[in-house]
Amino acid sequence: MKAFTAAMLMSFLLAGCGTATGDRGLSGAGIGAGIGVIGGPPGIVVGGAVGAAVGMVTKPSTVNLGKPAWR
């Protein structure tokens, strides 16, 4: 079960890649809310808000994970 949870978390994090500002804001909100679940309902709200803000202010070129494994 722990491996499945880790695999799902990684797939959500990698699926959150977007180039449009709105895409990054939405995926940041989702990731932040998911992490905020640890803190209960207030954590979800704060995590979602912070994640959305960070997703919207960062540029797509800010994070460079290198050449993809499939290339």
RAJO-V530548 format. One record per backbone hydrogen bond with DSSP energy under -1.0 kcal/mol. CO is the residue of the C=O (numbers start at 1). NH is the residue of the N-H. E is the energy in kcal/mol with one decimal. If there is no record, write none. Layout:
co:nh:e
CO:NH:E
CO:NH:E
This chain:
co:nh:e
1:5:-2.3
2:6:-2.1
3:7:-2.4
4:8:-2.4
5:9:-2.3
6:10:-2.3
7:11:-2.1
8:12:-2.2
9:13:-2.3
10:14:-2.5
11:15:-1.9
14:17:-1.0
20:24:-2.3
21:25:-2.3
22:26:-2.5
23:27:-2.6
24:28:-2.3
25:29:-2.1
26:30:-2.1
27:31:-2.5
28:32:-2.7
29:33:-2.6
30:34:-2.2
31:35:-2.2
32:36:-2.2
35:38:-1.3
36:39:-1.5
37:40:-1.6
40:44:-1.8
41:45:-1.8
42:46:-2.5
43:47:-2.8
44:48:-2.4
45:49:-2.3
46:50:-2.8
47:51:-2.6
48:52:-2.3
49:53:-2.2
50:54:-2.7
51:55:-2.5
52:56:-1.9
53:57:-1.6
54:58:-1.5
59:62:-1.9
68:71:-1.5
